[in-house]
Amino acid sequence: MAGLIAILRHEIAQRRQLLLAGALVGLMPFAAPLVSGTAPAAVPELRDTVALFLAAAFSGLAAIVLGATVLGADLAEGRLGFFFSRPLAGWAIWGGKLGAAMACAWAAGGLALLPALLAAGGGRLLHNPMVPAVWLGAWALALPVVVLAGHAGGIMLRTRSGWLIFDLVAAATVAGLVWTTLRRLLYWQVRLVPAAPLALGVGAAAGMALLAASAAQVLGGRTDSARGHRLLSLTLAGAGLALALALAGAAQRQIAISPQDLVAWTWLQAAPGEGWVMTGGRVRGPLLYSAWFFVQPASGRWLRVRRAAVGYPQVAFSADGRTAVWPEQEAPQSSRDELLRLDLDRAGAAPVRTAIQSATPNSGIAVSPHGTRVAVVEKQRVSIFDLAGGRLLAAHSFDGAVEVTAEFTGEDSVRLLVNRFEAASGGAIDVYDFDAGARQPVKRSSIPAIYYQPSLSPRTDRLVVNRPAIGASVAVAKVFDLTTGRRLAELGEPGAEVEARYLPDGRLAETVRAKTGTQLMLLDGDGRPQAGSPRYRFPAGTRVLPLQASPDHLLVREVLPAASRDRERRSYLG
């Protein structure tokens, strides 16, 4: 230990000019307001910001230079043999020199920051909006890694041996593995841990690898520069490759998942005929992200799918249950979507990319009864495509529309619900029929007043719209005949919030949220109670979202009150 301390003192004393330079750099921020002509009120903030940037830049440059010269220069000029000829342990020489370089880098940055810190009284400078305090802490932790990286780079460049080619190949290999792994994680939209812990972990791993390589170079190579370079390269390449493979293995565990790895199903949509089901939910594990799958319950076969650029997967099934279409993000970090098709009736079928793309997020898609046409809704524009060839058959934009919903009524005809808002009348939902070969859609009816969350019946002849509670009014749901625009039923109860939506079998699922509890009831398509239909009850404050899992069962997602420890729950109702 005495040898380590002696080398530390010797190396720090040798670099006292650097510490003096750091103190001089600390005076420069006081001249910045004079040069820039800053208003007196903004002088303290400008001075503090300049001081922070100068301290970071000066300490970083010092760390690189010190790391590259503290051992590399002595080794190249033959001065390192002096230390090994003395009764000093190799670890003391290595630790003393690199420790002194790290201490000098810290001290240089601290001295460059000290005058501004004293002028600011400490607190204001550490809470500078331009340079958050967490960045200062991260930079302080990064300085030792920069010193070690400078040492490794200095040794590699000074020896001028053939091992430099090995270093370049190893660096390219490790970088390629890491890049490929990150691209795979982005492709499958795996949510990584927050940036701060991730950066800390990567920095710590890189620091440990550089530390081991530096120790191998000094302790194993001693005064032999060629041998030291070889040991440094082999250790660093081995550690880097091991870390890259560990990252790839951890990523593979998050990517190669199955429906059994879902903590809970938060989404379920069954194809007609119940042959296939699309489901999704949160994945089990430390990286909290969601995944979606097509599942064939009869065979146990499943396919994993990706979501769209914005929002959740929107799958549309053809009425014959043979075709599924959904949008996926075109490429990692892309804002474009592309449509994919899956032939559900063909054994071993794989998703097929279509030629249909969209530059804006899809707000809805629909597939014709036999799967030959697809309608894509992008904000206020509706487009009808030939699914096999991707050819655009018809398109129309509805100016001033708040929301547009599309559903096929035949192989070449689409029913459109155009939700409009007008300041004078409050708004309306206009009903249009749009044929693939027509230039303009034909208006069929209009439903007065604007409502929210419209739900279309499977036969496209009924519509239920939900109005939330506004002011003194209560939340109600109204059922309309789309052909005539006539109101068939109004669902509401005093003091309660009522919502309704159509299920795939044509029934209405009505939820009533009151202070005493929440009820779920099944009505016919016209909003009339069904004889013998049960009522399902849930705790007060629960929001119920029913999804039809089969003709005889519902999967109900329960969003519980905020005060509940179990925020969500799923129930199967028969």
N, C-alpha and C positions, 0 to 999 in steps of 0.2 A: 504493500500500500504506500510505503514511503517513496518508492520509485515512481509510482503513478502520480503522486502529488508533486514530486520534483519536476517531472516532465510537464505537467500541467502549468506549473509556475513558469518554467523556462519558455514554453511555447507562447503563453499569454504575454510575457514580457517582450518576446520578440516581435509581437504585433501591437505594441502600444500605440504606434502611429495610426493604426486603423481605428482605435478607440478615440484618439484625438480628432480624426476626420469625422467620426460619427457625431461628436459634440459640435463641430463646426457646421455640419449639415443641419443640425437641430436649430441653428440660428436663421437658416434660409427662409422658413415660413413667415418670419416676422417682416421680411422684405416683400413678400408676395402681394399684400394689399397695397403697398406703395406703388408697385409696378403696374398693377391692374387698374388702379383708380377706383377701388371698391368703396361703396358707401360705408360710413362709419358703423352703422348698425349691423352690417354683414361682415365686418372685419374678423370678429372672433371665429365665426363659422368657417370662413375661407382659410384662416390661419390653421385651424385644427385639421381641416380636410387635407391641406397641403402637407402638414406635418405627418399625418397618418400615411399618405401615399409615399412620401420621401422615406419614412422609416421602413416601410415594407420593401420598397425598391432597394434601398441601401443595404438592408440586412440580407435580402435575397441575393444580391450581387456578391456580397461578402461571403455568404455561405457557399456559393458556387466556386469562387476563387480559392477560398480556404480549403474546401474539400479537394480541389484538383491539385493543390500545391503542398499541403501540409505533409503528405507522405510521398506523393508522386515526384515532387521536385527533389527531395532528399534522395530518393531511390535512383533517379536518373543521373544525379550529379555525384553519387557515391558517398553522400554524407550519412546515409542511414546506417552504414557499417559502424560508425562511431558509437551509436546507441547500443547496437548489439554486442560491441566489444566490451561494454561496461557490464557490471553485475546487475543487469536489469532483466526482468522477465519479459518475454515477448508480448504478453497481454498488457503489461504496463506501458510499453512503448506504443502499442496500437491504441489502447484506451486513452493514454495521456495526450497523444497528438490529435486524435479525432475529437476527444472531449474538449480540448482547448479550442479547436476550430468551431465546435458548436457553441461553446461559451462566448467566444469572440463575436460570432454572428448575432447571438441574442443581445450581447452588450452593445454592439454597434447600433442595432435597431432601437434599443432602449435609450441610449444616449441621444440618438437623433430625435426621439420623441419627448425626451425629458423637458426641454425648455417650454414647449407648447403645453405640456402636461401641467407644469408649475403655473404657467400663465392662466390656464383655464380652471385651475382649482381641482383638476382631476375628473370630476363627475361629468361635466359637459362634453369633454373630449371623448370619453369612453361611450357616450351616447350619441355620437355623431350620426346623422341620418344617412350620410353618404357612405360611411364605412361602419356597418354594424359591429358591435363588440364581439359577436360570435366569429366574424371573419378574422379579427385580431387573434382570438384564441386559436383558430384553425391555422393561421399563418405561423404562430409561435410553435405549434406542434409540428408543422411541416418543415421548419428550418433544419432539424437534425436529418430528416430524410433528404433534403436538398444537399446537405454536406456529404452524406454517404453517396448520393448519386454523382456529385462532383468528383469524389474520390474514385469511384469505379470508372467514370468516363476519363479522368485524367490518366489512370493507369493504362487503360486500353489504347489511348491515343499516343502516349509517350513511348511505349515499348516498340511500336511499329512492327509487330510480328504478324504471322499469318493467322493467329487466333482472332484477329479483328474481323476476319471474314466469318468465322464461326459465331462471333458476337452478333454480327448483323443478321445472320441466318436465324439464330436463336431468338433475337428480338422480333424479327418478322413472324416467326412461327408462333410465339406467345401472343403477339398482338393480333395475329389472324385468328387464333383460337378464341381470344376474348371478344373480338369483334363479331365473329360468327355466333358466339353464345348470346351476346347482347341482341343481335339481330333476330335470333330465334325467339328470345323472350319478348321482343317488341312485336314480332309477327303474331305470336299467340296471345299478345296483349296481356302478358303477365304483369301484374302490378308489383314493381320493385319496392323495397323498403324505402322510407324517406331519404332524401338526398344527404342529410347530415350524417346519420349513422352509416350509410353506404360509403360516403367519402372517408369517414373515419376508419372503417374496416379496410377499405382498399389501401389507404395510407399506411395503416399499421402492418398489413401484409407485405407491402412493398418495402417498408422500413426493415422488417425482420429479414427479408430476403437479402437486401443490401448489406445489412449488418453481418449476416453469416458469410456472405461473399467477401466482405472487407476483412473480416477476421481470418478467413482462410488464406487470403492473399498475403497478409502481413505475417501471420504465425507460421504458415507453411512455406511461403516463398522467401521470407527473410530478405536478404540482399540480392537474391537471384530474381531479376525482373521478369525473365521469360517464364520461370516456374511460377512466380506469383501471378502473372497474367493468366496462365493456364488454369491455376486453381480458382482464381476469381471468376473466370469465364464458366468453368464447369459448375461451380457452386451456384452462380447466379442463374445460369440456364436451367439447371436442375430444379432450383426453387421456383423459378418463374413458370416452368412447365408444370410442376406439381400444383401450383396455385391455379393456373389456367384450367387444368384438368379437374381440379376440385370444383371450380366455378361451373364448368360444363356439366359435371355430375349433379351438382345441386340444381342447376337449371333443368336438366333432364327429368329430375324427380317432380318438378313443378309442371313440366310440359306433358310428360307421358302419364296423364291421369285418365280416369274413367268416370262414368256417372256415380260409381260407388264412393268416389272421393269427395263428393259434394256434401257439405255440412247439412244443407237443407235445400229443398227444391223451392225456389221462389218464382218459377215460371213453368207453366205447363200448357201445351197446346196440342191437341190430338188431331190427326188427319181423319177425314171421313172414312169410315170403315174400321177405325181404331187400329190399323195395321202398324202405323208409326206414330210416335209422340215426340215433340220437341220439348226439351226441358232444360233447365239451367239453374244455377245458384252459386253460392259462395263455396270456394274450394277449401278443403281442410289443409292447414299448414300455417307457417309463419307469415307467408306473403298473402295477405287478404285480397283476393281478386275473385272474379266470377268467370265461369265457363259454361258453355252451352253445348248440347248434344242432341242428335237425332237418335232415338232408341226404338228398336223393334222388340216389344215385350215377348212376342211368341218365340223368337229365335235367340234373343239376348244380344243381337248384333247392335252396335252403336257406332256413330260417326261424330267426331267433334267438329264444331263449326266456330268461326270467328264472328264477332259482332261487326256492326257498321261503324263508320268513322265517328258518328255521334249517336249516342243512345244505345238501346238494346237491340238484339236481333229481331227483325220483323219477318216472320215466315208466313207465306201464303200457300195454302194447299188448294189443289184443284178439287172440284166437287166430286170427281170420281175416285179421289184418294190416290191417284197414280203419280202425281207430280208435286214437288215442293220447290219453291223459289224463295230466295232470301238475299239481302244485300250484305256484302262484306267490305271491309276497308281494303282498298285497292293495293296498298303497300303500307309498311310501317310508317307511321307519322304522316300519312297522306290524308287529305280532306275529301278525296274522291271515293265513291263507292262503286262496286261492280256487282252485278247480279249473278248468282250461281243457281244451277238447276240440279235436282236429284230425282232420278226415276225410281220411285218407291216400289214399283211392281217388278223390277228387274233384280234378280239375285246377284249380289256382288257389285251392284252399281256404285259408282263413285261420283262425288260432286263434279259437275261440268261447268266451267266458266263460260258465260255467254258474252256476246259482244255489246251488251247493254251496260252503259256506265252513266254516272251522274256526277256533276261537279258540286252539287249542293246536297246536303243530307236528305234522304228520302223521308217524307212524312207518312208514307203509306204505299203498299203494293197490293195488287190483287191478281189472281190467276183465273183464266177462263175455265169453265166446267171440265173441259177435256185437256187442258194444259197446253194449248197451242198459242195463246195470247197472254200478255202480261200488261197490266196498267201500272204506271209509276207516277206517284204524286210527289212533286217537288215544289213546296211552298204553294204558289197559286197556279202552277202549271200541271196539266194532266197529259201524259203521253201513253199511247197504246203501241206496243211493239209485237212483232212476230217473235215468239220465244226461241224458236229453233235457229233462225238466221239473224236475229237482232235488228231486223229492218223496222224503221219507224213507219207506222201505218196512219196515225193521226195524232194531233196534238192541239191543245187549246189552253189559253191562259185566262184566268178569271181575275180581272183587276178589282182591287178593293175587297177581295175575299179574306176572311179571317182564317178559315180552315176549309179544306176540301177533302172529302172522303169518296173513295171509288169502290165499286163492287160490280162484278160481272153478272148480268142477267141472262146472257147467252154467250155463244162462242165468240161473237164479234160485236156484242153490245155491252155497254157499261152504264151503270146508274151512278150519277154523281150527286153528292150533297154538298152544296156550296153555302157555307155559313158566312153571312155578311153582317156588317155593323153599320148602322146609319144613325147619325145623331138625332134626326127628327123623329123617326119611327121606332128606334131601338134596335132594328135589324130584322133579319129573316133568314130562314134556311130554304134556299131554292133547290128544287129537284130537277135534274136534267137526265136525259138519255143521250148517250154518245155512241154512235156506231163507228167501227174501225174505218169504214170507207167514206165517212161523212166529213165535211169541212167544218161544220158547226154543230154543237150539241143542241138538242131540242128541249126546251123547258116544259115540264109536265105539271108542276104544282109549286106552291110556295107556302111555307109554314111561318106565320107571323111571330115576331119577338125572337130575340137572340137567346140561345141557351148554350150550355157547356156539356162536354163529354157526350156527344151523340153516339148511340149504339144502333147499328142497322141489323135487322133480322136476317137470318140466313137466306130467306127467299126474296130479300130486298123489297118487300112490300110494306113493311112496318118500320117505324123509327121511334126510338125512345130518346128523349133529350132530358138532361138533368140541369136544374137551376139551383145554384147554391143559395144559402140564406143571405139576403142583402138587406141591411137595415132592419126594419120591422117584419119583413116578409120571411116566410119559412122555406126551407129547401123542399122542392117537389120534383117529381118526374112525370112527364107527359108522353103519352103514346099516340102516334099519328098514323093515319093511312096515307102512304106516299102517293097513291094514284090520285086521290081527291084532295089531299091536304086536310081532311077532316080529323078532328081530335077524337080518339076512341076512349081514352081514359086519362084521369089525373090521379097520380099516386102521391098522397101527402097525409101527414098527421100533425095536429097542433103540438107545438113544442118539440118536434122531432125533425131530424134530418133524413130525407129519403133519397136514395139513389137506386137506379135500376139499369140493368144491362142484359142484352140477349145472350143466351147460351147457344152453342152449336146445334142443339136439337130444336131450336125455335122457341123454347120457353123463356120467360123473363125471370131473372133473379132479382128480387127486391130486398134491399137492406134498409132497416129503420133504426137509426141511432137516437136514443132518448137518454135522459138522465138515469133511468132505471135499468138500462141495458140495451143491447143491440140484438135485433132479430133479423133472420134471413128467411124469406118466404119465396116459393116458386109459384109463378102465375102463368097463365096461358099467353100466347103471343099477342092478344089484344089487351092484356093487363087485367084479366079477370081471375079471381081466386079459383084454384082447382080443388074439386071435392076430394077430401082425404089427404091433401098435400100437407106434410108436416111443417112445423115452424121450428127453426133452430135458434137457440138463444146463446148469447155470448156476454161476457162481463161488460159493464158500463165503460164507455170510452173507447171500445174496440172498433177499429175500422176493418170491415170484412170485404175481401176481394175474392169472389167465387170464380173458379176455373173448372170447366167440365172435363173430368178425367175419362169418363166412359158414359154410356147412356144411363147407367144406374148409379153413378157415383160422382160426387163433386170433391175437388181438392180446394179447400178454403184456406186462403192465406189471411191470418189474423194479425193486424198491426195493433199492438196493445198500447195502452196509455204510456206517456213518457215516464210516469212514476214507477212503472212496472220494471222489475229486474230482467224479466224475459221479454224483450221488446217485440219479438215476432214468434209466431207459432203456426204450424200447419195441421189441418184436420181433414180426415176423409169422412164424408157424410154419405150414407146410403139412403 
